[in-house]
Amino acid sequence: MKKNRKNILIILFVVIFTACEKKDILVENLLCDYMEEPLSIESVTPLLKWQLSSDKRAKSQSAYRILVSSDISLLEKDQSDYWDSGKVQSSGSIIRYKGIPLNSKAQAYWKVMVWDETGTPSGWSDIATWTMGLLQPSDWKAKWIGQRVDQFPDSTQIFPAPYLRKEFAVGKTVKKAMAYISGLGFYEMYINGEKIGDQVLSPAVTNYDRRSLKNLLYHYDDQSTQRVFYNTFDVTKNLKAKNNAIGVILGNGWYNQRDRIVEGYMWYDVPKMILQLEIEYKDGTRETIVSDKSWKATTGPLVHDAIFTGEVYDARLDLGAWNRESYEDKAWQAALEVRPPSGRLMAQTVPFTKVMRTVDTTFKNSGDSIYTFTLPETVSGWCSIDVKGNKGDILKLRFITEEGYDYGQTDTYILRGGNSETWEPKFTWHTFRKIEIAAKGTSVSERSVTVKSIYTDVDNTGSFECSNELFNRIHRAWVRTMHANFKGIISSDPHRERLAYTGDGQVISESLLYSFDMTRFLSKFIDDMDDARNKNSGYVPHTAPFSGGGGGPAWGSAYVIIPWAYFCHYGDISILQKHYNGMKQWIGYLQTRTDERGLVVREEPGGWCLGDWCTPYNSIEIPTEFVNTAFFYRTASIMADVAKVLGRGDDEAAFASLAETIKSNFNKAFFDPSTSHYRKGKQGADAYALAFGLVPGDKRDNVLAAMLEHLESINYHFDTGIFGTPLTLSALTENGRVDIAYKLMDQKDFTGYGYLMDDKNSTLWETWDGGGDDPNGSGHCHPMFGSVVAWFYNSLAGIKADKLNPGMKHFYIEPKPVQDLRYCKASYNSLYGKIVSDWSIDKEENFCLKVLIPANTTATISFPEWGKNIVSESGIPLEKVSGITVDKKSPNQITVPSGAYSFIVSKY
């Protein structure tokens, strides 16, 4: 008996010890289609992704096993009924689901275990889950409803916001309740008086519907396709026994945007919604509440809402507890069943736009009932007010930008009188550095206003800091500028135009990919371009979703450049597979835009070819056909690479041949062998040729020398526009002259980024001098020139994707110490974990480099030529450090497995 008891104690000890033993490697951060426990997955083969973490070096995955089940209790017993991948020998941690096909609304639970490089198992991850969306049109039982139909389709008039409500009873215990809703343009949904979700300005804008485009600024042959996003919420906890009420307010948003008509009449229709609430009871029965003619509708205090001109709210028209049960709605009318939009209902995957933070202000009473609130930086969002006054008192809020204009951005609040009143907008946003409130008879104090910054909730994946304060300010301004422009699209500015320009997006794509989680945001942008393009000709417009706006072939080329950049950073081949035919068609379109010299000289009839936009003083030194044809070559070259990745050998050869033909035509037209310049070398002409690979191999040194001579003649300042600026940095850096690139970036006067050294400027300008033709022609919150931020990451810090092994499973760290820079620290949260490149020059002038390589990845590190070129790691000579491989041909280049490393390159 004692012996058995002893054996039991030993077994218990072993079990407890094993359970408590710290694993060398952990499996964590499980995501499905790049989302954490999503509620509406529409892919039948979603991506299942995890990360490995370890505090030890050289940790990698040799195999994995995924279990997917319909019931969490099965997984807890290590069982599955949807999919058991078995033990798969692979280091991949981004794997497509290969289990049984899942139906609409099916919920899946999953977990992962891996084996490390020695074959040791990790133990199971925590359990994660995903839920399928409404996969078939027949899944929708609800109808599109509204408060009115559009009786004035050609008028710019808009009407008060619709309020819609529905009461229903719940007679049994609820197991689960899911709400599916789309409200166009924007909506807010309530159940029993409580707002559902923390999102605002939802759903994200798409090319929703067919429309009658009129008075366009220039020709557009609308051959677009349409999508409408719906949002999904688990509302189980919001329902209560017996009576319940759903309330929805609809805003005009982009669907009924009739404020700005410079680009043309772009609106679709008056607001409408569709809603489906699916209830599963604990007894196994189900009930569905749908939007239909049984709903009630009216208008209320939100008498005007528009993206560009703000909101007018008359609190005297308050509807009371309209979104709660037992509300008296006899005076409300029956909701109308309305025309459905032509766009296919799809689950929104791009992150929600939310109130992300509040911002402090400085208060001043300017007299004459004018109150001013000044912000420390530009903010895009709105303010909530808390005031007390008399019935009918009017507060007028004017939102003034950093450049001193309001661009028509106003809100108006009319008091109901009596007690303290709190209000904020719902369906607009403003971009401002100052708020002026005109209020007669109403007391306004410093506590009356709370400023809320609103942007799409994308994670910051990058950080950057160095000893050059100008560069730090550029980076901070870039982040602020992008936050202001993230509103379900990547806009050109957040106040004046608010359009998703394709050219702007492509030129900043590398900066975006380093700085933010773009897995879902950029894929939406690519889908938007696919929707907006002409399916017959292959033409890609200058904005997507299409909203007008000028550009040229460099804009449409975003449809090739961005998917390729996305693939290089994330390794997701599906983005190329999905869009390959459309990308290929863009090249075919450009082939029809050439003249007898083979140069791209035109676009759509009456369209604009802007060339390198926003050069200093907007003076054009290089012809638009130069820029057009350079991008023709660039996209043809990329397509050869894409075809190779996809195994399309014939296409690869055809694109490569086309690229060589374009290169020959380009050099015949623009290269001057007597000067070694392209088009006199001004405004980045040589940089285009060098950076895109258009220069014949035997001419590169001469062209670089000519380019350097030109830059010296203009005292090392930029003379370039939005495309030439990052290309100049690339051309210089890739050809060994990062020192000159640094000089250009470090200029404090015109033309340069020195305006950011003045605290009155907090975001990036549209033009080098911050000016324009008039108040409607400039902006101080434009992302275009943020393209240079990529240079901070891939050149100064040296974190670079390996284009031969895309996705950052293997990557490069090639730091470039330069001039008076004493330190530079950057991090990038890749799909595999955080990458860090942190270098400094110590007191002995040694070059010190700390790096962090995520588990299950490797990196090739290139040290700069430095003093004796003797490298040690943690005080140990490099050749004695386990796991490090030194390149025999290039001793300053090594390959390292995962882990944290501290290198020193001795100066003396």
N, C-alpha and C positions, 0 to 999 in steps of 0.2 A: 504493500500500500504506500509506504514511504517512498519507495523507488518510483512508483507511478506519479506520486505527487511531485517528486523532484523533476521528473521528465516533463511534466506539465509546466512547471515553473520555468524550466529551460526554454521550452517552446514559446511560452508567453514572453519571456525576455527577448528572444530572437525576433518575435513578431513586433514587439514594441520598439526594439532597437532599430529594426529595419524600417518601420514606419517613421521613426524620428530622424533617421539618417538623412542628412542633406544630400540631395541629388546633385551630381555634377552639372546637370543640364535640366532646365525647366521648359515646359511648353506653355506658352501664354499668348495673350492678345489674339484670340480667335475671332476672325471676321468672315462674314459671308458677303461676297460681292463688294468687299471693302467697307462693309457696314457692321456695326455691332448689334447683333440680335435684331435684324430688320423684320418688319411686319408685312411687307409686300414684295416678295421676290418674284420676278416674272421669267427669269431665265430658268429653263428646265435643267441646265447644267451649270449652276452657279459656281463661282470661284470660292473655294474654302482655303483660308489663309491663316497661318499661325507664325509666331516668332519663337525663337529659342533664346534663352538667356543663361549665362553662366559667368561666374567670376574667375574662371580658369581660361587659360590660353588654348588655342588650337582645338576648340570644340566645334564639331560639325555633326551633321546628320548623315547617317548611312542608309537608314530605312525609316519608313513610317507605317502606321496603321490608323485608319479612320473608321470609326463606327458612327452610323447614322440610324436613328430609330424614331418611331412614331410616338414612343412613350419614354419619359425620362426614367421610369423604373427599370426598363429594360437595360438602358445604358448603365445604370448603377450596378447591374449584375453583369456588365461587360457583354451584353447581348445586343443584337440589332435586327431589325426587320426591313429597313430601307436599303442599307448598304454596309457591308463589311469589306473594306478594301483588301483585307489580308495584309500580311507583311510585304511591303513593296520596297525593293532595293532602289532607293533614290534619295538624293539630297534635296529634292524639291519640297518647298513648303508653301507653294501656291498651286493648288490642285483642283481640277474640275470634278464636281460631283458626278459619279458614274453609277449611281444606284437606280432603283426602280423609278420610273417617271412619277412625279408628284402632281396631284390635282390641285385645283384652286382651293385656297384657304388651308391646305394641309400644313401642319406644323411639324418641323423636324428638329430633333435634338442630336447633337453631335459632340464627339470628343476625339482627341488625337493622342497617340503616344509615338515616340520615336526611339530609334537606336542610335547611339552616338558613333563616333569614328572607331571605337573599339568593339562595337557590337553590344554595348551595355544599354539596357532599356531605361527610359526616362521615368516611367510611370505615366499615368493618364493625366491629361490636362483637366481643368475644370470643364464642366458641361456648358455648351453654348446652344443657341437655338436660332432657327429662322422660320418664317411663315411665308407661304406662297400667297401671292396676290390673286386678283380676279383675272384669270388667264384668258377667258373666253368672253366675247361680247354678250353671250347669252347669260353670263353670270350676273349681269346688271339687270335687275328687275325695276330699278328706280327710273323715273322720267326726269328729263330736264324741265325745270320750272323757273318762273320769274314773276316779277310784279307787273311788268308791262312788256309790250312789244315795241320795236323801233318804228315809230311812225314818221320819223324824220331822218332817214338814213344818210342824207347829204348835208345835214346841218351840224354845226359844231356845238349845238345845245346839248347839255346833259341835265339829268334830273336827279332829285334826291335819292339817296341810297335806299334800296329795298331792304325791308325787314321781313323775315319769313319765320313761321313757327308751326309746331305740330305737337299735340299732346297725345300720349299713349299710356296704357296701363301695363304694368308688369305684375302678373299674378302668381308667379312661381319663383323659386330660388334660382338666381342666375349663376351659371358656371362661367360663361365667357360672353363678352359683348364686344364686337368690332364695328367701328364706324369707318365707312369709305366715303370721301367727299371730294368734290371739285366745285369751286365757286369762281366764276369768271367775271371780271379780272381777278379780284382778291376776295377773300371771305374771312369772317370770324365765326366760329361755331361755339355754341353754349349748350350744355345739358344741365337742366335744373339750376340755371343761373351761373354756372361755373364755366369759364372759358376752357375749351379743350385744346391742350397743347400750348407750348410757349413760343410757337412760331408766329411771325408776322409776315405780311406781304406775300401770302401763299394763295395758290400754288405758284411755283416758279414759272416765269414767262416762257412761252414756246410760240411757235407758229401755229396758233390754235385752230384756225378755221379758214374756209374760203372767204374772200372779201372782194369788194369792188374798189380796187385801187384807183384813185382819181387825183388829178392835179399833181402828178409826180414831178419831181425836180428834173428827172431824166428817165429815159426808157427803162422799163423792167418787164420782161416777159415772164409772168408768174406761172411757173411750172412746178410750184412747190408741193411738198407733202405736209401733212399736219399731224400734230400730237397735242393732247391735252393731259396734263398731269392730274392725278388724284392723290390724296393723302390718306393715310390709314392710321387709326388710333385704337388702342385698347381702352375701352370706356367701361369695363366691367365695374370698376369701383365708383363710377359716376351715376349708375342707375340705382334706384331705390324701390322698395316694395310699393306696389300700387301705382299712383299717378306720377308721370314724368313728362318733361317738356324739352323739346329741342328748339333752339333759336339760332338763326343764321342771319348775319348782316352781309350784304354784298357790296363790294367797291368796284369802281370802274377799272382801275389798274390799267394795264396795257391793252386789255381786250376792248375797252371803250375809251381809248386815249384820244381826245379831241381838242386838247389844249394847244399842242405844238403842231403846226401844219406846214412848217417850212419845207419838210421833205415830201409833203403830200398828205392826202387823206388816207390814214393808215388804220383806222379803226375797223373793228369787225361787227360788233353788235352791242346791244344793251346788256347789262349784267344778267346772269343766269346761274343756276346751280343744279347739281345732282348729288343725292345723298342716299346711302344705303346703310342701315343699322341692322346688323345680324346678331341675334341673341340666341345663345345656346343655353338651355336650362339644364339643371343637374339631373332631371329625370330623363334626359336624352332628347327631348323635343326641341324644336327650333321655331323661331319667329323672326320675320323680317319687316322692319319699318322702312318705307321708301318715300322718297319725294314724289308727290303727284298732286292732283287737283284737290285733294283733301286738306292740303296745307293752307294756311292763311297768310296773307301778305298785306303790307302797308308801307308807308314811308314815315319817317320820324325826324329826329333832331339833326341828323347828318344831312344837311340840305345841299351840300356841294362837296365832292371829293374828286381830286384830280392829281395826277402825278406831278405836273409842272406848276400848278397854281394853288396847291394845298387844299385845305378843308375849311368849310364854314359849318359851325355847329351851333344850333339855336337851342339852348337848354330849356327854353320855354315850351318846346315841343316834346319834352321828355316823355317816353312811353311807359315809365314805371317798370314794374317787374315783368316785362313782356316775354322774357326768356325763362320764366318759371311756370310751374303747373298752376292750374286754377286761375289763370289770368283771364280777365274779361276781354274777349277779342271779337265781340259781335260786330263792332264797327269795321273790322278788317274785311278785306275782300278775299274771295277765293283765289288761290295762286293759279297762274296760267301755265298750262303745258306749252312749252315753247320749242322752237326749232333747235334740234341738237347741233352742236358744232360738228364740222366735218372731221375734226381731228380724232384720232383713235385714243381712247382712254388708256393711259399708261401710268403705272406707279411712279411717283417722283422719287428719284434716287439722289439727285443733287441735294446737299444738306439744306436744312431750313435756314431762312433768314430770321434772325432773332435780335432782341435787345441784348447786346453783348456787354455793355458797361454804362455807367453814368460818369459824367464829366463835370468837374467843378467849374464855377464861373466867378467872375468879378462883377459886382453890382454897382450901378450908378444911377442916380435920379437926375436926368438931364433937364428937368423943368418942363413946363407946359404939358404935364401928364405923360411925359416920355421917359421910359425906363430902359436902361441898357444893361445887357448881360454879355460880358466878353469872355471868350474861351481861351485857354492857353494854346489850343491847336485847332485845326480844321476838323470838324465832325460832320458825319453824314448820318442823319437820323431825324429826331424831333425832340420837342420838349413837352413835358407834362406841366400843367399849371395848377396851382392851388390858391384860389382867391375867394374873396367875399365882397359882395356888392349888392346893388339894387337890381331888380328885375328889369331887363332890357339894356343894362349897361353892356357896352361893347369893348372887347379887347381885340386889338389888331396886332398881330405878331408878324414882324418882317425879319427875314433871315438873310443876313448879309455875309457874303463870302470874303475870303482873304484879300481878293483884289478889289473889294469895295462895292460890288454889285449885288443886287438881290435876285436877279434873273426871274422876277415875278413870284418868288417863293414867299407865300404868306399863309397864315392861318387866322381865322376869325372865330372868336367865341363870344356868344351872346348869353348873358347870365339869366338864370331863372329867378335869382334873388333869394335872400334869406340867409340860410346857413352857408358854411364854407363849401365851395364847389371845386371838384378836381376833374380835370379832363386832359386827354391827350389824343392825337390823331390815330387813325387806324390804317388808312389806305393811301398814304402819301409819304414822302420823306423830303428832307431839305438838306442842303450842304452849306455850312456856315461857320463863321468864326465869331459872329456877333448876332445878338437878337435885340431888336428894338420893339418894345411893347408900347403901344399908344392906348392909354386907358383913362377915361374921364369918369370920375365918380367911384372908381374901384381902387382900393388900396393894393399896391404892388410892393413887395419887399424882396430882400435877397433870398428869402425862403420860399418865394412864390413859384420858382422855376426849377425843374430838374431836367437836365439835358441828358438824353439817352442816345448812345451811339448804336447804330443798327447796321448789321451786315451779315452776310451769309456765314454760317458757322463752320468755316473750314479751319482745321488745325494748322498752326504755324509749324512747319517742319524744319525750318532753317533758323540759325542764329549767326550773327556776324559781329565782330568787334575787332578794332585794330588801333594802333597808336595814332592814326590820322583822324582827327575829329571830324573833318569834312566828310570822309567816307562813312563814318558812323552816322552822321546826320543824313547822308543820302540814303543809307539803309533804313533808318527810322522813318524818313519821309516816304520811302517806297512802301513800307508796311502800312502807314497811315493812308496813303493814296489808294492802295489796293483794298483796304478795309472799306473805304468810302465808296469804292466802285464795285464791290461784291454785293449784288442784289439779285441773286439768281442768274445773273449774267455777269460778264466782265465788261463793264461799260467804259466808254471813252472818257466820260466825266460823269459825276453824280448829280449835276444840277442843270447844266445848259442843254446838252444833247441827250445824255443818258443812253446812248446806243452801243450795242456790242459790235464794234468795228472788227472785222476779220484781220485787217492789217495790223491794228494795234495789238490784237491778241497774239498774232504770230511773232511779232518782234519782241514781246516780253515773255514768250512761252518758257524759255530756259530759266529766266528769273523766277517765274511762277513755280516751276517744278522744283527748284531749290528751296523756295521760301514757304510754300504751302502744300497741304495735301490736295493734290489736283486729280486724284484717281477718279472721282465722280464729277468734279466741276468741269475739267477739260473734256472728258468724254461726252458730257452734255453739250458743250460748245461744238464739238465735232459733229454730234447728231444734229444740232441746230443748223450747221452749215449744210449738212446733207439734206435736211428739210428744205432749206431756202434755195438750193441750187436748181438750175434748169436741167431736168432729167433728159431732155432731148439734145441740147447743145453741149452740156457740161459746164456751162458758165456758173461761177460761184460769186454771189454778190458781195458787196462791201460791208454789209451788216448781217448778223444772224443771231436770233431770228430777224428776218428782213424788216427793216424800218427805214429804208432810204439810206442816204449818205453817200459821199463820193469816195473814190479810191483809185484802183487800177489793178493790174495783174499781180502786184505784190500783195494785195489784199486777198484776192481769191486763192493765191498760193498757200494761204494758211491751211487750206484743206489737205495739203500734202505735208507741209512742214510740221504742223502741230501733231498729227498722228505719229509721225516718225520720232519726234522728240519725246512724245508720251511713251512709245515703245522702248526707246533707249533707256529711259529712266525707270520704267516699271516692268519691262519685259513681257507685257501683255500682248501676245500676238493676235488676239481676237480683234483688237482695234484695227489692225491692218487688214485682217480677213473681212471684217464687216464693211470696210469702206474702200476696199481695193478698187472695185469697178468704178466708183465715183471719182477716186483719186486719178485713176487712169484716164477717165473721161476729161478731167481738167487739162491734162497734157494734150489730149486730142483737140480740145477747145483752143488752146494757145497756138496750136499748129495752124488753125484757121485765121489767126489774127496777125499773121506776118505779111511783110511786103516782099518785093522781089529780092531783097538782100537777106531775107531770112530773119529779119528783126521784127519783134512784136511792136506794132505801131498803133494798134487800136484795141478797143474792147467792144462793149455793146454800143449800138447806135446812139449817139449823143452822150455817151458815157464819159467819165473823167479818167484820164491817166495822170495822176498827180506826181508820179515819180517819187523822189526822196522828199517827203513832206516835212515841212517846218524846218527848213534850213535857216541859217541866220538871216534875218530881215526878209525871209521867204524869197530870197534871190536864187533863181534856178540856174546853176552853172553846168549841169549835166542834163542832157535831153531825156525825156521820159522813156524813149525807146531803149536807152542804155539800161535804165533800171528794170524795165519790163523784160528785156532779153536776158539780163543777168538772172532774174528770178525764173525765167523759162529754163535756163540751164540748171539752176539749183534744183528745181523740182524734178526735172528729167533725171538728174543724177540720183536724187533720193529715190525716185521710182525704180531705178535699176537696183538699188539696195533692197527696196521693199520686195520686188519681184524675186530677188535671190533668197530672201528670208522665207518667202512663201513657196519656194521651189518652182517658180514659173520661169524656166530657163529661156524659153523663146522671148518672153517679154523682157527679161533681164537684158538679153543681147540687143533687142530693139531699142530699149531706153538708153542703153550705153552708147549705141551707134548714134541715136538722135542727139544725145548730149555732146558727142564729139563734133557733130555737124554744127550745132548751135555755137560751140566754142570756136570753131573755125570762122563762122560768120561774124561772131562778136569781135574777134581779133582783127579781121579784115576791116570792119567798120570803125573800130574805136582805138586800136592800138597804134601809137606813133613810135616806130622803132628809132627815130632820130632823137627822141627825148626820153624814151622808155616810159612814157606816161600813157594812161588811158584818158582820153578827153582832157588833156592838159593837167590831169591829176588833181583837179579841184573837187571839193565836196565829196571826198571819199571814193572818187572814181577808181583809183589804184587799189583801195581797200576792198571794193567789191570784187575786183579781179583776183586779188590775192586770197581773200577769205573764201571765195566760192570755188577756187581752183581753176579759174579761167586762164591763168597765165601759163604759157608754154614753159616747160621745165627749165630750159636753158635761158629763159628771160627773167626768172624770179628774182635773182640777185639785183639785176639792173632795175627792175620795177620797184623793188623795196628801197633801193638807194634813191630813186627818183621821188618816191613817196616821202622818205625822210627829209629830202631836200625841200620839198614843198611844205612839210610841217614846220621845218625850221624857219621858212620864209614868213609864216604866219605866227611865229613865236609860240609854237606848240599849243595852239588852241583848236578846238573843234570848229570846222566849217561845214559840218555835216547835218543832215536831217535825221529822221527817226530810224531809218534803216542803215545809213552810212555810219552812224555813231557806234553801235556795237560791232559792226564789221571792221571798223578802224582798230578798235581794241583787239579783236581777234587776229587781224592780219599782223599787227605788230607783235603780239604775244607769241603767236605760233611761229613767227620768224625770228625769234630770239631778241626782240626789242621791247620787252616788258617795261624797261626803264622809260621809254618814250610814251608808252601807254599810260604809265603812272603820271608822267608830266601833264598829259592831256587831262587826266582825271583830277589832278591836284590844282588846276587853275582856279583862282578865287574871283577873277573878273570875267567879263564877257569875252568869249562865249564859254561858259562853264557852269558848274553847279554851285558856285560861290554864294549865290543868293540864299542858300540854305544856312549859311553862317549867320544870317540875320534872323533873330527869333520871330520876326513878324511873318516869316514864311515857314510853313510847317509841312507842305506837301509839294509834289513835283509839278513843274509848270508844263503847259502845252507847248510854249515857244521859249526859245533861249532867253529872250528879254522880258518874258511875261506879258507881252502886249499882244494886240491884235488890231483888226480894222476898227472895231467899236466894241461896246459892252457885250455884243452878241458874237464876238469873234475871238475870244480868248478865254483861257481858263487856268487857274492855279491849282488844279487837282486832276492832272492827267497822268496816266501810267506809262505812256509811250517811252519816255526817256529813262524809265526804270529798267530798261533792257540792260543797262550797264551793271546792274546788281549781280547778274550771272557771273561777270568777270571777277567780282569779289570772291565768289565761291570756287569757280573752276580755275582761276589763275592765281590770285594772291594766296588763298588758302589751298588751292590745288586739288579740290575734290572733284573728280571727273568720272563720268560713266564710261564703261568699256563698251563701245559700240559693237564689238565682235561678240560680247557676252552680255547682252542688255539685261537691265533689271537691277543692277548694283549687287549681284551675287559675287561678282568680281568687279573691282573698281580701282581707280588710280588715285594716289595722293602725290601731287607734284607741286609742292609749295614754291613760291617765287619771292624770296626776300628782295626788296628793291629800295633804292634810295635811302631815305631817312626813316623808313618804316622799321620800328623796333619790335613790334609783335603783331600777330594776326591770329585770331581764334575764330573758327567757324565750325558749326555742327550741322548735320543733315540727317533727319530721321527717315531713313530708307524703309522699304517694305520689310527689311530684315532686322532693323534696329538702328540705333544711333551711330553715325559715323562722326568722328571728331578729328580735325586737323588743327593743332594748336602749336604755333611756332613763335619763338622769341630769340632775341640776341642778348646774351647775358653780359655781365660786367667784363668778362674776359674775351668778349667778342666771339664766343662760340655760338654756333647755330644749334638751338635746342628745339626738338620737335616731339610733341606728345600726340599720339594717335590712339583712337579707339576703333577697333574693327569688330563689327557685330558677329555674334556666333553664327556659324554656318555660312560665313563669307570669307573671302580672301582679298588682299589688296596688294597692288604693286606700288611701292614707294620709291620715288626718285628724289634723292637729296641734291641740293644745289652745289655747284662747284664752290668750295669754301675752305680757304686756308690749306691745311695739310690733307684735307679730305679723309681724315681718319674718323671712322664712325664707331661709336659704342652705344650699347643699349643697357640702361640701368647700371652703368659703370663696367659692363663686360664687353670685351672686344666682339665685334659683330659676328665674326666667324665662329665664335664659341657659343652663340645663343641658339638654343634648340628651336627647330622649326622654321628658322629664317633661311631663305635661299638667296644667295648673292648671285647676281647675273655675271657670268664670266666675262662677257664682252663689255659690260658697263658696270663697273664695281660700285658706282654710286646708285645703282638700282637694285632693289631687293623685293622679294615677294614674301608676305607674312600671312599666317593664318589669323584667326580671330583672337581678340584679346586687347589689353591695354599695354602700350609700349612707350618708353621714354628714351629718345635718341639724342645724342650729342655729336655734332660734327666739329671737331677741334679746329680753332683758328690758328693756333700756334703750336 
